[in-house]
Amino acid sequence: MPARPEPLPTDGDTGGGSAPVNGLVPTPVVHPGGPSVQVGRGGRLSLAGAEPAAHEWFAWAAQTLHGLRVEPVRAGADVSVRVDGDRWRPGGDGASEEACVGPVTGVDPRPVPGADERHRIGIEEGRVAVSGASGEAAFRALTSLVQLLRVDARGDVWAPSGVLEDGPRYAWRGLSLDVVRHFLTAAEVTRVIDLLALHKFNVLHLHLTDSEGWRLESRRRPRLTRTGPDGEREYYTREEFADLVEYAALRHVTVVPEVDLPGHTGAAFDAYPELHGHVRPPHPRVRFLRPDVEEARTFARDVVEEFAELTPGPFLHLGGDEPFGMDHGDYVEFVRHTHRYVREAGKRVVGWQEAARAGVLNGEDVLQYWIGAPDEFDPEALKTAVPEEFHPLVDQAAETFRISPGDVPAAAGSGVPVLLSPNSLVYLDRPYADAAEPDQEADRLRLGLPSYEPVTVAGAFDWDPGETARSLAPGVIVAGVEAAVWGETLTGFDDLAFLLLPRLAGVSEKAWSHDPATWEEHAALLDGYGRFWTALGFGAHFRAAGAPR
Ligand code: TNX
């Protein structure tokens, strides 16, 4: 097949072929930068040697992103893409570039830890050779390859020639998704999982419980889950949840479920008022589980056990954030109990950063740093907006933010790895500061938590996880990077798409890339990705402009 000269075909000159993405997000260590070569024809490709799940993912993605058919290999026919795991060795079998891909660091979130994700793709005319140290490595490689393909109007399939070498910087690359404040159906969550896989994330942290609802069926506490105003089910059955976990696992995404305790538990109190025990809450709307109430401890143990049963991964998130109204000693004691329940259920703990104050996490656990802008909480402004009876609570909340800079140093001092989720940078519910397209301007002003200072897309990209960790405390062990999106302002999936994209892609760059793109390089790729995001079911409702216009 003939080598095709640059430039690559675009929508304009192919009459409908797939548009080029002239690079990958996240950026690989070594790019296949040569001229385009033909690797398939007639809208078809063949793939040999991939594990079934990777084969299926590649075939699905090729179909979804490009309308290509991936066909089984027939005897005697050309194989366009061949996966050959044995040909890859970290550090080189003579190919010098291999040594460029550094080893991964951080905390491995996977049910079966240890698989090396580093891989190589060699693209020549008519032939693509994929090699990786594990099935997961081949999966990551095929994920890159499918994004490098372009199809011209005749159905010929092209890819840039040369070698791609790649592997992750951090072992934990996640998104925390709030399915409580706005419920997302299981089908909607699968779309998010596809998006995560496209950008090489490997953790979906599901925030399943909060004061506004409880989204996972409980056998022991059936009243926790409720139907919506029109009778629609607004929670996942255990079977549905297991299916989601499986769907994610096939895309090498591990689900980390969160049961948020002891604060953020209003929904539990609504369903089971006996959780109050003998104690009246400081205010009817300010509720938290107390360590001296036996019903509260039993409840925590029960739900932790149920969440653990449904969790194939090693980690369970116990929440621990914003224990507003709670006495410090009670908080510490409750988190200690919950930590023990999680450990007894066979899991390691992830806790929001306040959990460091309990002094119980250790090197097996993970602390999730999130209060990136403690000064942003303005108690006096809040007091003007809430009734006077809440003012003592506002002061107490201010105190938990004031002491928050001590949380990561405390964790670092006891060897607890820290997952980086600074709300100043990777909270995707932070409103956008830069103007959107005119027809999206109303959405921009409506979406995202109004109490946050808005951030530009470029501003949210302007950080390095290693530097952030060093600025927090000496000797921080970085577990990885996790974005978060909270649902307070969402009215539907389109709103979620708007907040997630394009910033989630920018987070993948920080979490995966050993040598992250500059903002200019990154921004230049984002518009090309719009087509992929749309194909994955994110409509056209993501915030289209990468760079301010
Ligand atoms: C803080 S992040 C919370 C959530 C809110 C979020 C809004 C965290 C651990 N707690 O309850 O939804 O801010 O960004």
Residues whose N, C-alpha, C, O or C-beta is under 5 A from the ligand:
A	BS01	TNX	D321 W352 W370 D429 L449 W486
